[in-house]
Amino acid sequence: GERLWPRHGALHRRLAPLADAAVAGFSLSAQILQSLRRIEAWILWIAVDVLAIGLFWSRELFLTSGLYAIFLVMSVVGLIEWRRKLTDVIVLHGAESTGKTTLGRELASAHGALFLPEFGRT
């Protein structure tokens, strides 16, 4: 076969079907997580981009590798921004006149968070 198709052997050695499948499968998984608005999507995108950069670089597809390097930067920035914007919500529940409002104000002040006073009593 090598004599009939001399370049086929070189091309075949550069193929990486498992790595290609991993990039495609992980990309699909990351997209599903992204549509569900899960922060884990960014971590998976970072892994996909790192894998794809190496894969395409090894195939001498430098522009495609560069494109995935840009995607990698975008994924890292996305992860940082999402983590920065994450907010935890603390709800204080209990009987009247037990200090929930005072405690809530102090917690918000200590953590630089927004304090929302109670909105109604039953």
DSSP file (Angstrom, degrees, kcal/mol; ACC not computed):
  #  RESIDUE AA STRUCTURE BP1 BP2  ACC     N-H-->O    O-->H-N    N-H-->O    O-->H-N    TCO  KAPPA ALPHA  PHI   PSI    X-CA   Y-CA   Z-CA
    1    1 A G     >        0   0    0      0, 0.0     4,-2.4     0, 0.0     7,-0.2   0.000 360.0 360.0 360.0 -34.3    0.0    0.0    0.0
    2    2 A E  T  4  +     0   0    0      1,-0.2     7,-0.2     2,-0.2     6,-0.1   0.849 360.0  50.4 -66.0 -33.4    2.8    2.4    0.8
    3    3 A R  T  4 S+     0   0    0      1,-0.2    -1,-0.2     2,-0.1     0, 0.0   0.861 113.4  44.7 -73.9 -33.9    4.2    2.2   -2.8
    4    4 A L  T  4 S+     0   0    0      1,-0.3    -2,-0.2     2,-0.1    -1,-0.2   0.891 130.7  22.7 -75.0 -38.8    0.8    2.9   -4.4
    5    5 A W  S >X S+     0   0    0     -4,-2.4     4,-0.9     1,-0.1     3,-0.8  -0.701  71.0 172.7-127.4  77.6   -0.1    5.7   -2.0
    6    6 A P  H 3> S+     0   0    0      0, 0.0     4,-0.7     0, 0.0     3,-0.3   0.836  81.1  45.5 -61.8 -33.7    3.2    7.1   -0.7
    7    7 A R  H 3> S+     0   0    0      1,-0.2     4,-2.5     2,-0.2     5,-0.2   0.715  97.2  74.9 -81.9 -18.4    1.7   10.1    1.1
    8    8 A H  H <> S+     0   0    0     -3,-0.8     4,-3.0     1,-0.2    -1,-0.2   0.890  92.9  52.9 -61.1 -39.2   -1.1    8.0    2.6
    9    9 A G  H  X S+     0   0    0     -4,-0.9     4,-1.7    -3,-0.3    -1,-0.2   0.908 110.8  46.4 -63.4 -42.0    1.2    6.4    5.1
   10   10 A A  H  X S+     0   0    0     -4,-0.7     4,-0.9     2,-0.2    -1,-0.2   0.896 114.6  47.7 -66.4 -40.6    2.4    9.9    6.3
   11   11 A L  H >X S+     0   0    0     -4,-2.5     4,-0.8     1,-0.2     3,-0.8   0.923 109.3  53.4 -66.1 -43.1   -1.1   11.1    6.5
   12   12 A H  H >< S+     0   0    0     -4,-3.0     3,-0.7     1,-0.3    -1,-0.2   0.870 104.9  54.6 -61.7 -36.5   -2.3    8.1    8.4
   13   13 A R  H 3< S+     0   0    0     -4,-1.7    -1,-0.3     1,-0.2    -2,-0.2   0.767 107.6  51.5 -67.9 -23.7    0.4    8.5   11.0
   14   14 A R  H << S+     0   0    0     -4,-0.9    -1,-0.2    -3,-0.8    -2,-0.2   0.582  87.4 102.7 -90.0  -9.6   -0.8   12.1   11.6
   15   15 A L    <<  -     0   0    0     -4,-0.8    -3,-0.0    -3,-0.7     4,-0.0  -0.456  46.2-175.7 -72.8 146.1   -4.5   11.1   12.1
   16   16 A A     >  +     0   0    0     -2,-0.1     4,-2.7     1,-0.1     5,-0.2  -0.597   8.9 170.7-140.7  75.3   -5.7   11.0   15.7
   17   17 A P  H  > S+     0   0    0      0, 0.0     4,-2.5     0, 0.0     5,-0.2   0.846  79.4  51.4 -61.2 -35.3   -9.3    9.7   15.6
   18   18 A L  H  > S+     0   0    0      2,-0.2     4,-2.3     1,-0.2     5,-0.1   0.916 112.3  45.7 -68.3 -41.1   -9.5    9.4   19.4
   19   19 A A  H  > S+     0   0    0      2,-0.2     4,-2.6     1,-0.2    -1,-0.2   0.908 113.5  50.3 -67.1 -40.6   -8.3   12.9   20.0
   20   20 A D  H  X S+     0   0    0     -4,-2.7     4,-2.4     1,-0.2    -2,-0.2   0.929 112.3  47.1 -59.9 -45.0  -10.7   14.2   17.3
   21   21 A A  H  X S+     0   0    0     -4,-2.5     4,-3.2    -5,-0.2     5,-0.3   0.879 110.7  52.3 -65.4 -37.7  -13.6   12.3   18.9
   22   22 A A  H  X S+     0   0    0     -4,-2.3     4,-2.9     2,-0.2     5,-0.3   0.930 109.7  48.4 -64.2 -44.8  -12.6   13.7   22.3
   23   23 A V  H  X S+     0   0    0     -4,-2.6     4,-1.9     2,-0.2    -2,-0.2   0.936 116.3  43.9 -60.2 -45.8  -12.6   17.2   21.1
   24   24 A A  H  X S+     0   0    0     -4,-2.4     4,-2.1     2,-0.2    -2,-0.2   0.937 117.3  44.4 -65.7 -46.8  -16.0   16.7   19.4
   25   25 A G  H  X S+     0   0    0     -4,-3.2     4,-2.3     1,-0.2    -2,-0.2   0.914 115.4  46.1 -66.3 -43.8  -17.6   14.9   22.3
   26   26 A F  H  X S+     0   0    0     -4,-2.9     4,-2.8    -5,-0.3    -1,-0.2   0.861 110.8  54.4 -67.9 -34.0  -16.3   17.2   25.0
   27   27 A S  H  X S+     0   0    0     -4,-1.9     4,-2.3    -5,-0.3    -2,-0.2   0.921 109.3  47.5 -63.4 -43.1  -17.3   20.2   22.9
   28   28 A L  H  X S+     0   0    0     -4,-2.1     4,-2.1     2,-0.2    -2,-0.2   0.920 113.1  48.5 -63.3 -43.4  -20.9   18.8   22.7
   29   29 A S  H  X S+     0   0    0     -4,-2.3     4,-2.5     1,-0.2    -2,-0.2   0.910 111.3  49.9 -62.7 -42.5  -20.8   18.2   26.5
   30   30 A A  H  X S+     0   0    0     -4,-2.8     4,-2.5     1,-0.2    -1,-0.2   0.888 109.3  52.0 -64.1 -38.6  -19.5   21.7   27.2
   31   31 A Q  H  X S+     0   0    0     -4,-2.3     4,-2.4     2,-0.2    -1,-0.2   0.899 109.2  49.5 -65.4 -39.8  -22.2   23.2   25.0
   32   32 A I  H  X S+     0   0    0     -4,-2.1     4,-1.3     2,-0.2    -2,-0.2   0.938 112.7  47.0 -63.4 -46.1  -24.9   21.3   26.9
   33   33 A L  H  <>S+     0   0    0     -4,-2.5     5,-2.3     1,-0.2    -2,-0.2   0.890 110.8  53.3 -61.5 -38.4  -23.5   22.5   30.2
   34   34 A Q  H ><5S+     0   0    0     -4,-2.5     3,-1.6     1,-0.2    -1,-0.2   0.910 106.5  51.3 -63.0 -42.1  -23.4   26.0   28.8
   35   35 A S  H 3<5S+     0   0    0     -4,-2.4    -1,-0.2     1,-0.3    -2,-0.2   0.780 109.0  51.5 -67.8 -24.3  -27.0   25.9   27.8
   36   36 A L  T 3<5S-     0   0    0     -4,-1.3    -1,-0.3    -5,-0.2    -2,-0.2   0.407 115.2-121.8 -87.5   1.7  -27.8   24.8   31.4
   37   37 A R  T < 5 +     0   0    0     -3,-1.6     2,-0.4     1,-0.2    -3,-0.2   0.889  55.2 158.9  60.1  44.4  -25.8   27.7   32.6
   38   38 A R    > < -     0   0    0     -5,-2.3     3,-1.6     1,-0.1     4,-0.4  -0.829  44.5-141.2 -99.6 135.1  -23.4   25.6   34.6
   39   39 A I  T >> S+     0   0    0     -2,-0.4     3,-1.2     1,-0.3     4,-0.8   0.760  97.5  74.0 -66.0 -23.6  -20.0   27.0   35.6
   40   40 A E  H 3> S+     0   0    0      1,-0.3     4,-2.1     2,-0.2    -1,-0.3   0.740  81.0  73.3 -61.6 -21.5  -18.5   23.6   34.9
   41   41 A A  H <> S+     0   0    0     -3,-1.6     4,-2.7     1,-0.2    -1,-0.3   0.895  92.4  53.7 -58.7 -40.3  -18.9   24.3   31.2
   42   42 A W  H <> S+     0   0    0     -3,-1.2     4,-2.2    -4,-0.4    -1,-0.2   0.897 107.4  50.0 -64.3 -39.4  -16.1   26.8   31.3
   43   43 A I  H  X S+     0   0    0     -4,-0.8     4,-2.0     2,-0.2    -1,-0.2   0.908 112.3  47.6 -65.2 -41.1  -13.7   24.2   32.8
   44   44 A L  H  X S+     0   0    0     -4,-2.1     4,-2.7     2,-0.2    -2,-0.2   0.895 109.4  53.3 -67.3 -39.2  -14.6   21.7   30.1
   45   45 A W  H  X S+     0   0    0     -4,-2.7     4,-2.7     2,-0.2    -2,-0.2   0.902 107.8  51.9 -60.6 -40.1  -14.2   24.4   27.4
   46   46 A I  H  X S+     0   0    0     -4,-2.2     4,-2.3     2,-0.2    -2,-0.2   0.928 110.7  47.2 -61.8 -44.4  -10.7   25.1   28.8
   47   47 A A  H  X S+     0   0    0     -4,-2.0     4,-2.4     2,-0.2    -2,-0.2   0.915 112.2  50.2 -63.3 -42.8   -9.9   21.3   28.6
   48   48 A V  H  X S+     0   0    0     -4,-2.7     4,-3.0     1,-0.2    -2,-0.2   0.930 111.2  49.0 -59.7 -46.1  -11.2   21.1   25.0
   49   49 A D  H  X S+     0   0    0     -4,-2.7     4,-2.6     2,-0.2    -2,-0.2   0.902 110.8  48.9 -64.5 -41.7   -9.2   24.1   23.9
   50   50 A V  H  X S+     0   0    0     -4,-2.3     4,-1.8     2,-0.2    -1,-0.2   0.929 114.5  46.1 -62.9 -44.6   -6.0   22.8   25.4
   51   51 A L  H  X S+     0   0    0     -4,-2.4     4,-2.5     1,-0.2    -2,-0.2   0.925 113.9  48.4 -62.3 -45.2   -6.5   19.4   23.8
   52   52 A A  H  X S+     0   0    0     -4,-3.0     4,-2.9     2,-0.2     5,-0.3   0.879 107.1  55.6 -66.5 -38.2   -7.4   21.0   20.4
   53   53 A I  H  X S+     0   0    0     -4,-2.6     4,-2.1    -5,-0.2    -1,-0.2   0.951 113.0  41.6 -58.4 -49.4   -4.4   23.3   20.4
   54   54 A G  H  X S+     0   0    0     -4,-1.8     4,-2.2     2,-0.2    -2,-0.2   0.902 115.0  51.5 -64.6 -41.2   -2.1   20.3   20.8
   55   55 A L  H  X S+     0   0    0     -4,-2.5     4,-0.9     1,-0.2    -2,-0.2   0.952 115.3  39.3 -61.4 -52.0   -4.0   18.2   18.3
   56   56 A F  H  <>S+     0   0    0     -4,-2.9     5,-3.0     1,-0.2    -1,-0.2   0.832 113.4  55.2 -72.3 -31.4   -4.0   20.8   15.5
   57   57 A W  H ><5S+     0   0    0     -4,-2.1     3,-1.7    -5,-0.3    -1,-0.2   0.914 105.3  53.4 -64.2 -41.7   -0.5   21.9   16.2
   58   58 A S  H 3<5S+     0   0    0     -4,-2.2    -1,-0.2     1,-0.3    -2,-0.2   0.762 108.4  50.4 -65.8 -23.3    0.7   18.3   15.8
   59   59 A R  T 3<5S-     0   0    0     -4,-0.9    -1,-0.3    -5,-0.1    -2,-0.2   0.355 117.7-115.3 -92.0   4.2   -1.0   18.2   12.5
   60   60 A E  T < 5S+     0   0    0     -3,-1.7     2,-1.0     1,-0.2    -3,-0.2   0.788  72.5 138.8  63.3  30.1    0.7   21.5   11.5
   61   61 A L     >< +     0   0    0     -5,-3.0     4,-2.3     1,-0.2    -1,-0.2  -0.673  21.1 165.9 -98.4  74.1   -2.6   23.2   11.3
   62   62 A F  H  >  +     0   0    0     -2,-1.0     4,-2.4     1,-0.2    -1,-0.2   0.831  67.3  52.4 -68.6 -35.8   -1.2   26.3   13.0
   63   63 A L  H  > S+     0   0    0      2,-0.2     4,-2.2     1,-0.2    -1,-0.2   0.921 112.2  46.2 -66.8 -41.7   -4.1   28.7   12.1
   64   64 A T  H  > S+     0   0    0      2,-0.2     4,-2.1     1,-0.2    -2,-0.2   0.901 112.2  51.3 -65.4 -39.6   -6.6   26.3   13.6
   65   65 A S  H  X S+     0   0    0     -4,-2.3     4,-1.5     1,-0.2    -2,-0.2   0.902 109.7  50.4 -62.0 -41.0   -4.4   25.8   16.6
   66   66 A G  H  X S+     0   0    0     -4,-2.4     4,-1.9     2,-0.2    -2,-0.2   0.874 106.6  55.1 -64.0 -37.7   -4.2   29.6   17.0
   67   67 A L  H  X S+     0   0    0     -4,-2.2     4,-2.2     1,-0.2    -2,-0.2   0.919 108.3  48.0 -61.3 -43.4   -8.0   29.9   16.8
   68   68 A Y  H  X S+     0   0    0     -4,-2.1     4,-2.1     1,-0.2    -1,-0.2   0.789 106.1  58.2 -69.2 -26.2   -8.3   27.4   19.7
   69   69 A A  H  X S+     0   0    0     -4,-1.5     4,-2.0     2,-0.2    -1,-0.2   0.897 106.9  47.9 -66.5 -39.3   -5.7   29.5   21.6
   70   70 A I  H  X S+     0   0    0     -4,-1.9     4,-2.4     2,-0.2    -2,-0.2   0.922 110.8  51.1 -64.3 -43.5   -8.1   32.5   21.2
   71   71 A F  H  X S+     0   0    0     -4,-2.2     4,-2.4     1,-0.2    -2,-0.2   0.878 107.2  54.9 -59.5 -37.3  -10.9   30.2   22.4
   72   72 A L  H  X S+     0   0    0     -4,-2.1     4,-2.4     2,-0.2    -1,-0.2   0.928 108.0  47.4 -62.5 -45.7   -8.8   29.2   25.4
   73   73 A V  H  X S+     0   0    0     -4,-2.0     4,-2.5     1,-0.2    -2,-0.2   0.920 112.4  50.2 -61.1 -43.3   -8.3   32.9   26.4
   74   74 A M  H  X S+     0   0    0     -4,-2.4     4,-2.5     1,-0.2    -2,-0.2   0.885 110.6  50.0 -62.8 -38.0  -12.0   33.5   26.0
   75   75 A S  H  X S+     0   0    0     -4,-2.4     4,-2.5     2,-0.2    -2,-0.2   0.897 110.4  48.8 -68.8 -40.4  -12.8   30.5   28.2
   76   76 A V  H  X S+     0   0    0     -4,-2.4     4,-2.4     2,-0.2    -2,-0.2   0.929 113.5  47.0 -64.5 -44.4  -10.4   31.5   30.9
   77   77 A V  H  X S+     0   0    0     -4,-2.5     4,-2.7     2,-0.2    -2,-0.2   0.908 111.8  51.9 -63.1 -41.1  -11.9   35.0   30.9
   78   78 A G  H  X S+     0   0    0     -4,-2.5     4,-2.6    -5,-0.2     5,-0.2   0.918 110.1  48.1 -60.8 -44.2  -15.4   33.5   30.9
   79   79 A L  H  X S+     0   0    0     -4,-2.5     4,-2.5     2,-0.2     5,-0.2   0.922 112.6  48.4 -62.4 -44.5  -14.6   31.4   33.9
   80   80 A I  H  X S+     0   0    0     -4,-2.4     4,-2.1     1,-0.2    -2,-0.2   0.922 113.5  47.3 -62.2 -44.2  -13.1   34.3   35.8
   81   81 A E  H  X S+     0   0    0     -4,-2.7     4,-1.9     2,-0.2    -2,-0.2   0.914 112.4  48.5 -65.9 -42.8  -16.1   36.5   35.1
   82   82 A W  H  X S+     0   0    0     -4,-2.6     4,-0.9     1,-0.2    -1,-0.2   0.920 112.3  48.7 -64.2 -42.3  -18.7   33.9   36.0
   83   83 A R  H  < S+     0   0    0     -4,-2.5     3,-0.5     1,-0.2    -1,-0.2   0.887 110.8  51.6 -64.6 -36.6  -16.8   33.2   39.3
   84   84 A R  H  < S+     0   0    0     -4,-2.1    -1,-0.2     1,-0.2    -2,-0.2   0.854 112.6  45.4 -67.3 -34.2  -16.7   36.9   40.0
   85   85 A K  H  < S+     0   0    0     -4,-1.9    -1,-0.2    -5,-0.1    -2,-0.2   0.522  84.4 114.8 -90.8  -5.4  -20.4   37.3   39.5
   86   86 A L     <  -     0   0    0     -4,-0.9     2,-0.4    -3,-0.5    -3,-0.0  -0.414  47.5-168.0 -63.7 137.5  -21.5   34.3   41.4
   87   87 A T        -     0   0    0     -2,-0.1     2,-0.4    26,-0.0    -2,-0.1  -0.992  14.5-144.4-130.1 137.1  -23.5   35.2   44.5
   88   88 A D        -     0   0    0     -2,-0.4     2,-0.5     2,-0.0     0, 0.0  -0.772  16.3-144.1 -93.1 144.5  -24.5   33.2   47.4
   89   89 A V        -     0   0    0     -2,-0.4     2,-0.5     2,-0.0    -2,-0.0  -0.939  10.2-164.8-112.6 127.8  -27.9   33.9   48.9
   90   90 A I        -     0   0    0     -2,-0.5     2,-0.5    14,-0.0    -2,-0.0  -0.956   4.5-166.9-112.3 126.1  -28.4   33.6   52.6
   91   91 A V        -     0   0    0     -2,-0.5     2,-0.6     2,-0.0    -2,-0.0  -0.956   5.9-156.3-114.8 125.3  -32.0   33.5   53.8
   92   92 A L        -     0   0    0     -2,-0.5     2,-0.4     8,-0.0    -2,-0.0  -0.891  16.5-179.2-101.9 125.0  -32.7   34.0   57.5
   93   93 A H        +     0   0    0     -2,-0.6     2,-0.3     7,-0.0    -2,-0.0  -0.981  23.2  97.8-129.0 133.8  -35.9   32.4   58.6
   94   94 A G        -     0   0    0     -2,-0.4     3,-0.1     0, 0.0     4,-0.1  -0.985  66.0 -42.9 173.4-174.9  -37.4   32.5   62.1
   95   95 A A    >   -     0   0    0     -2,-0.3     3,-0.6     1,-0.1     5,-0.3  -0.196  69.8 -82.6 -69.7 163.4  -39.8   34.1   64.5
   96   96 A E  T 3  S+     0   0    0      1,-0.2    -1,-0.1     2,-0.1    25,-0.0  -0.273 107.9  19.0 -64.8 152.3  -40.3   37.8   64.8
   97   97 A S  T 3  S+     0   0    0      1,-0.1    -1,-0.2    -3,-0.1    -2,-0.1   0.839  83.1 120.7  57.8  40.4  -37.9   39.8   67.0
   98   98 A T  S <  S-     0   0    0     -3,-0.6    -1,-0.1    -4,-0.1    -2,-0.1   0.353  88.7 -98.2-111.8   4.2  -35.1   37.3   67.1
   99   99 A G  S  > S+     0   0    0      3,-0.0     4,-2.6     4,-0.0     5,-0.2   0.633  78.7 135.1  94.1  15.1  -32.4   39.5   65.5
  100  100 A K  H  > S+     0   0    0     -5,-0.3     4,-2.9     2,-0.2     5,-0.2   0.909  74.2  49.1 -63.7 -42.0  -32.6   38.3   61.9
  101  101 A T  H  > S+     0   0    0      2,-0.2     4,-2.4     1,-0.2    -1,-0.2   0.932 113.7  45.6 -64.7 -45.8  -32.5   41.8   60.4
  102  102 A T  H  > S+     0   0    0      2,-0.2     4,-2.3     1,-0.2    -2,-0.2   0.931 115.4  47.1 -62.5 -46.2  -29.5   42.8   62.5
  103  103 A L  H  X S+     0   0    0     -4,-2.6     4,-2.6     1,-0.2    -2,-0.2   0.910 111.4  51.9 -62.1 -42.8  -27.7   39.6   61.7
  104  104 A G  H  X S+     0   0    0     -4,-2.9     4,-2.5    -5,-0.2    -2,-0.2   0.912 110.0  48.4 -61.3 -44.2  -28.5   40.0   58.0
  105  105 A R  H  X S+     0   0    0     -4,-2.4     4,-2.5     2,-0.2    -1,-0.2   0.920 113.0  47.8 -61.7 -44.2  -27.2   43.5   57.9
  106  106 A E  H  X S+     0   0    0     -4,-2.3     4,-2.6     2,-0.2    -2,-0.2   0.899 112.1  49.0 -66.7 -40.2  -24.0   42.5   59.7
  107  107 A L  H  X S+     0   0    0     -4,-2.6     4,-1.8     2,-0.2     6,-0.2   0.935 112.7  47.9 -62.6 -45.7  -23.5   39.5   57.4
  108  108 A A  H  X>S+     0   0    0     -4,-2.5     5,-2.7     1,-0.2     4,-0.6   0.912 113.7  47.6 -62.0 -42.7  -24.0   41.6   54.3
  109  109 A S  H ><5S+     0   0    0     -4,-2.5     3,-0.7     1,-0.2    -1,-0.2   0.912 111.4  50.0 -64.7 -43.1  -21.6   44.3   55.6
  110  110 A A  H 3<5S+     0   0    0     -4,-2.6    -1,-0.2     1,-0.2    -2,-0.2   0.813 119.6  36.6 -66.6 -30.2  -18.9   41.7   56.5
  111  111 A H  H 3<5S-     0   0    0     -4,-1.8    -1,-0.2    -5,-0.2    -2,-0.2   0.322 107.9-117.1-106.6   6.9  -19.1   40.1   53.1
  112  112 A G  T <<5 +     0   0    0     -3,-0.7    -3,-0.2    -4,-0.6     2,-0.2   0.863  68.5 142.2  61.5  35.8  -19.6   43.2   51.0
  113  113 A A      < -     0   0    0     -5,-2.7     2,-0.4    -6,-0.2    -1,-0.2  -0.564  58.0 -93.9-106.9 169.3  -23.0   41.8   49.9
  114  114 A L        -     0   0    0     -2,-0.2     2,-0.5    -3,-0.1    -1,-0.1  -0.663  34.1-148.0 -82.5 133.9  -26.4   43.3   49.2
  115  115 A F        -     0   0    0     -2,-0.4   -10,-0.1    -7,-0.0   -11,-0.0  -0.913  11.0-170.1-105.3 126.9  -28.8   43.3   52.1
  116  116 A L        -     0   0    0     -2,-0.5     3,-0.1   -12,-0.0    -2,-0.0  -0.964  18.0-138.7-115.1 116.8  -32.5   43.0   51.3
  117  117 A P        -     0   0    0      0, 0.0   -16,-0.0     0, 0.0     0, 0.0  -0.189  41.0 -72.9 -68.7 166.8  -34.8   43.6   54.3
  118  118 A E        -     0   0    0      1,-0.1     3,-0.1     0, 0.0   -17,-0.0  -0.243  39.2-153.8 -59.6 148.2  -37.8   41.4   54.9
  119  119 A F        -     0   0    0      1,-0.3     2,-0.3    -3,-0.1    -1,-0.1   0.460  63.2 -11.0-107.8  -2.7  -40.6   42.1   52.5
  120  120 A G        -     0   0    0      0, 0.0     2,-0.4     0, 0.0    -1,-0.3  -0.891  51.3-137.6 175.3 155.8  -43.6   41.0   54.4
  121  121 A R              0   0    0     -2,-0.3     0, 0.0    -3,-0.1     0, 0.0  -0.927 360.0 360.0-124.3 151.8  -44.9   39.3   57.4
  122  122 A T              0   0    0     -2,-0.4    -1,-0.1     0, 0.0     0, 0.0   0.419 360.0 360.0-107.9 360.0  -47.8   36.9   57.7
